[in-house]
Amino acid sequence: MKTWRLLLCAWLCLALQALAAEPLVVAVNNNDRPFGWMNDKGEPTGFSVDIAKALCKAMNRECRLQPAAFADFIPGVASGRFDFVVANILRTPEREKLVDFSDRFWRSSSTFVGQPGVVKAISRQELKGKTVAVQKGAVQERYLRELYGDVATIDTYASNAERNAALAAGKADLMLGSTMSHFAFMTAKGGERFEIIGEPIYDGGLGGDVAIPLTKGRNDLRQAINAAMTAILRDGTYARINNAYFPAGVF
């Protein structure tokens, strides 16, 4: 009996070690510059991708990056298909009902972008009859529908890249999204003729803490992510990644 118990204990220890060694599945943006996109080699790259790699290294964990569409992030975490997501996801009360969140990843705001003179200001009167492009499922979509859905046409797109392309092609008068996402668009070919219209928006759920969603109840993982974030902030890794994509600090 004693031998049997020893064998069982040894087997359980090996099983737990194997489980701990399994790579973490980390979802990242697949089409949202500068946060995450696929490069010419078909590899994920971008600000969020580099941060994800840095966090995994700081946690001393092997991770498998899984490029995914924005709309799949929260459902994927809630169902356990992804261990966590490093992307442009605001921490909101609605999302906290479905997933847990890490501490802050960076701070976000939202802005409208369009050609100069398309509207004089952002108001119901000015947006009447206009078409506004937005990423489907983003907090900006809800904001637009609540405030302007009865006066403007709200067109949704699966990714920010498709939203940007719609504006560039003249299919929309304006677009609404993350200020930092717009920076990449307006500094790339085809985006130079557009400008930010109005002031950055922080209220209405359009600004605040961008955090890392993870499956509910994974407190050990949440603590590990928070500790890793603190580590890369202190050793300069976060700053180096930040400066490779943005002209100013985003944390």
N, C-alpha and C positions, 0 to 999 in steps of 0.2 A: 504493500500500500504506500509505503514511504517513497519507494522508487517511482511509482506511478505519479505521485504528487510532484516529485522533483521534475519528472519529464513534462508534466503538464505546465508547471511553472516556467520551465525553459522554453516550451513552445509558445506560451503567452508572451514572454519577453521578446522572443524573436518576432512574433506577429506585431507587437507594438512598435518595435524598432523599424520593421518594414513599413508600417503605416506612417510613422513619423518621417521616413525617408522619401515617401511619395512626393513628387513635385506638386507645388501649389499651382492651381490653374488661375492665372491672372488675366482678366479681360482688359483690353486696351482699345482705343479708337482705331477704326480701320480706314476712315476717310474724313478726317477733321484736322486740317493743319491749323496751328502748329502743334496740336496736342498729340495726334497720332495718325499716321497714314502708312501706306505700303510703298517702299522705295522701288527703284528699278529692278532690284534683285528679288522682289516679292517679300521683303522682310519688313516687319513693323519698325517704324522710326518716329521720333518726335519727342516733345517735352515730357508728356506723360509716360511714354515708353521708357525713356531714360530714367525717370524717377522710379518707375516700377523696378527696373533692373537694379538701381541703387538700393532700394528698400530690401529687395531679396538678398542682395549681397550683405547688407548690414544685419539681416536676420540670420545669415548663414543658412539660407534655405534655397533649394533648387526650385525654380519656377518655370512653368510653361506658359509663355505669353499666348493669349488667344485673341486675335483681332476680331472685333464684333461691331455690329451697328449699335448706335445709341439706344434705340428702342429695346434692345435685348439685354442691356446691362442689369437693370433692377430685377426683371423676371429671372435672369440667369443666376443672379446671386441668391434670390429668394428661394429658388428651386434647388440650389446646391450645385448647379453645373459649373459655376465659377466660385472660387474661394473668396476673391475680392476683385474690385475693379479700380484701376487707376485711370481716371478720365476727367472730363469737365462736367462733374455732377454736383449740383448744389445740394446741400443738406436741407431738406424741407420736412415739416411735420408729416406730410402725406407719405413721403418716402420712408420716414422713420417707423411707420407702422408696418412696413414690409421687410426692412433690413436694418442692421446696425451700422453705425458709422464710426470711423476713426476720428481723431482730432483733425483740425484744419490742415488742408493740403495746400491751398492758396486762397486768396480772396478775389471774388469776381464781381463784376457789374455788367449791365447790359446797355447796348446803344442801338439806335437806328442808324442805318447807312443808306445813302442814296446819292444821286447826282446833285450837284449844287443847284439850288433853286427849285427842286422838285416840290418842296413844301417850304413855307416860311417858318413854320414851327411845328412841333408835334402836338396836335390837338385834334379833337373829334371833327371840328370844322375843316381843318386842313387835310385830314386823312379821308374825308368823305369821297367815295368813288375811287380811291386808290387801291392798289393791290400790294399787299405786304407778304413777303416770303419769310418762312420760319421753319426751323427743324421740327419735324413731327415728334410729339411727346415731350418736348422741352418745356420748361416753365414759361418760356417766352410765348409759346402757343396759347397756353391758358390765359396769360395776361392780355394778349391781343384779342382773344375772343370775348373776354369779359368787358374790356374797355372800348373796343372798336369793332367788334364782330357785326354790329348792326349797321355800320356806316362804311366799312371797308371790306374788301375781299381778302380773306386769309388763305394763302396757298401754302401747304405743308410739303416738306421734302424729307426723304429718309436720312439725309446727311447734310452737314453744313456745306460740303463741297457742291452738292446739287443745288442747295439754296443759293450759294454764291453764283453758280453758273446761270441760274434763272435770272438773277438781278443783272448780271453782265450781258445776258442775251436780250434784255428788255422785256422779259416776261413779268417782271414785278417793278413797281415804282420804288419800293424800299424793302429793306430786310431788317429783322430784329434778331439779335443774338449776343453772345458774349463779346465784350469789348476786345479781349485779347485774341479771340478768333478772328475778329474783323481786322485786326492789325496785320495778320498774315495775308489776308485777302488784299488789302489796300496797298501793300508794299510789293505785291507780285504783279506780273504782267497781266494787263487787262483790268486791274483793280485801281490803277492810279487815278482814274477820272472820278472816283467816288470819294465821298467824305462822310464823317460822322455828323449826324444832324441832331441837335439838341444836346442836353447834358446826359452824362451817364446815369442810369437808373439803378437804384439800390433797393427801393421799397417794392412792395407787391410781390416779393419772392424772387425778384430779378437780380439781386445781389446778395453777397454774404459769403459764408464759408463753403468752399468746395472741399469735400471730404471724400474718404475712401469707403464705399459701401462693402459690407461683408455679411455673410450669412448670420442670422440671429443666433445668439447664444455662444458664438465663438469668442468668448472673452479672452482666452489665451492668445488667439491670433490678433485680436484688436490691440491688446497690450503690446504684443511684439511689433506690430506695425507702428504704433505710437512711439515706442522706444527707438525703432529704426529711423523714423522721421526726425526725432530729436538728434540722433547721431549724425545724420547727413546734413542737418542744419548747422551743427556745431563744427564739423570737420571741413566745411566749405564745399562739399559735394553738391548740395542743393544750389548754392550760388553759382557754381560753374555751369550747371545745367541750365539754370534760369537765364544766365547771360548769353548762352548760346542761341536762345530763341526769342528773348524779349529785351527791349531797350531799358527796362526798369524792373525793379524787384516786384514780384507778384505775391510773395508770402504775406 
